[in-house]
Amino acid sequence: MAISIAVGQPWFFLYWLLPLLVGQPILRFILLAEHTGCTLDANLLTNTRTTLTLWPARFFMWNMPFHAEHHLYASIPFHALPKAHQQLSKHFTYIESGYLKVNWDIVAK
């Protein structure tokens, strides 16, 4: 930040502050959906949520909407998470249909 200001360049704003201001609201929207409202124990079947969403979101997030599967078996590669969901979904407590719905439900509670 000091170097950016000292040399009169917008680096601090362009490469740190602007991405932070754009990215944090989106990140909070996603992070709230992953664990909020789930159990607070160590049970990996109940303390995280899988959010079923559209393929562009799954693609850009490297299939992390399959968050419960990722937490249960962290060694599963991102490209295999949809198949893991097919096999494991009946065991999870929290599976929701979309980030908007999850966040809406959180706010409503």
Backbone hydrogen bonds, N-H to C=O, Kabsch-Sander energy under -0.5 kcal/mol:
donor,donor_aa,acceptor,acceptor_aa,energy
5,I,1,M,-2.3
6,A,2,A,-3.0
7,V,3,I,-2.4
8,G,5,I,-0.8
9,Q,4,S,-2.3
14,L,10,P,-3.1
15,Y,11,W,-3.1
16,W,12,F,-1.2
17,L,12,F,-2.4
18,L,13,F,-3.1
20,L,16,W,-1.8
21,L,17,L,-2.6
22,V,18,L,-2.2
23,G,19,P,-3.0
24,Q,20,L,-2.3
26,I,22,V,-0.7
27,L,23,G,-2.9
28,R,24,Q,-3.0
29,F,25,P,-1.9
30,I,26,I,-1.7
31,L,27,L,-3.2
32,L,28,R,-2.6
33,A,29,F,-0.8
34,E,30,I,-1.0
35,H,31,L,-1.0
36,T,32,L,-1.4
38,C,35,H,-2.2
39,T,46,T,-1.9
44,L,42,A,-0.8
46,T,43,N,-1.4
47,N,43,N,-1.8
49,R,34,E,-2.2
50,T,94,Y,-2.2
51,T,65,P,-2.6
52,L,50,T,-0.6
52,L,96,E,-3.4
53,T,51,T,-0.5
57,A,54,L,-0.6
58,R,54,L,-2.0
59,F,55,W,-2.8
60,F,56,P,-2.6
61,M,57,A,-1.8
62,W,59,F,-1.4
63,N,58,R,-3.5
64,M,61,M,-1.4
66,F,63,N,-1.7
67,H,65,P,-1.8
70,H,66,F,-1.8
71,H,67,H,-2.4
72,L,68,A,-2.5
73,Y,69,E,-2.4
74,A,71,H,-0.5
76,I,73,Y,-1.8
80,A,77,P,-2.0
81,L,77,P,-0.5
81,L,78,F,-1.0
84,A,80,A,-2.2
85,H,81,L,-2.4
86,Q,82,P,-1.7
87,Q,83,K,-1.5
88,L,84,A,-2.3
89,S,85,H,-2.4
91,H,88,L,-2.4
92,F,89,S,-1.1
93,T,45,L,-2.1
95,I,93,T,-0.7
96,E,50,T,-2.5
98,G,96,E,-1.0
102,V,98,G,-1.9
103,N,99,Y,-2.6
104,W,100,L,-2.5
105,D,101,K,-2.7
106,I,102,V,-2.2
107,V,103,N,-2.4
108,A,104,W,-2.4
109,K,105,D,-1.6
